[in-house]
Amino acid sequence: MVYSVIAVAAALCCLLVAYSAAKLLFKDSWVLGWLRGMFGLALLGLAVLFAFVALDIFSYRQIQKEHMVATLSFEKVKDALFNVTVADEEGNEQKYQIAGDQWQLDARIIKWTGIVANWGVKPGYRLDRLSGRYYSLEQERNADRTVYSFHESRYGVDVWRWLREGRDALPIVDAVYGSATYLPMADGALFEVSLSGTGLVTRPMNDSAREAVGAWR
């Protein structure tokens, strides 16, 4: 909810700045008209930036308590190659093919501190990427690697990265990675990934997954 409100506020800023730019651009006059036109175009560019910021923020969801964010099911194609079905908390499914022996899911997390956290604003998250790796160091160096991104920030507008790089300038907010531990892939295995304010937690959900984890450990 909070991240939707922030996104709506950014969208309203976009509309307000675009309206101001339009008024300047279409007013009668010259000499100062050129300056107004340049300023109006600058405001229009700022409006576009606000629009992309709103879209980027809207892709984040608020973390209430620990809850399931994804399930992953695996189907073996051949040695070190698996079809993976990822279902998010709303049941939307995406299919991938992962090379390797293990898998890892990453999320981007925005954490609030200080007075903002005291107001009850919860951290926000966005699933970031799914990757695989090999047990063998030689394969890890030479074999095909697979990494899939769930969300791509558009046109260079990446609010999470801006917050991460400017953390010293904005002490009330921090941008961090949450990563599930690398776990083995196995035919028929089903895993559940949950997220809390501290990061990602992965649990095996069937016998195939539990046996794979037990054998790996």
Secondary structure, 3 states (H helix, E strand, C coil): CHHHHHHHHHHHHHHHHHHHHHHHHCCCCCCHHHHHHHHHHHHHHHHHHHHHHHHHHHCCEECCCCEEEEEEEEEEEECCEEEEEEEECCCCEEEEEEECCEEEEEEEEEEECHHHHHCCCCCEEEEEEEEEECCCHHHHHHCCCCEEECCCCCCCCCHHHHHHHCCCCCCCEEEEEEECCCEECCCCCEEEEEEECCEEEEEECCHHHHHHHHHHC
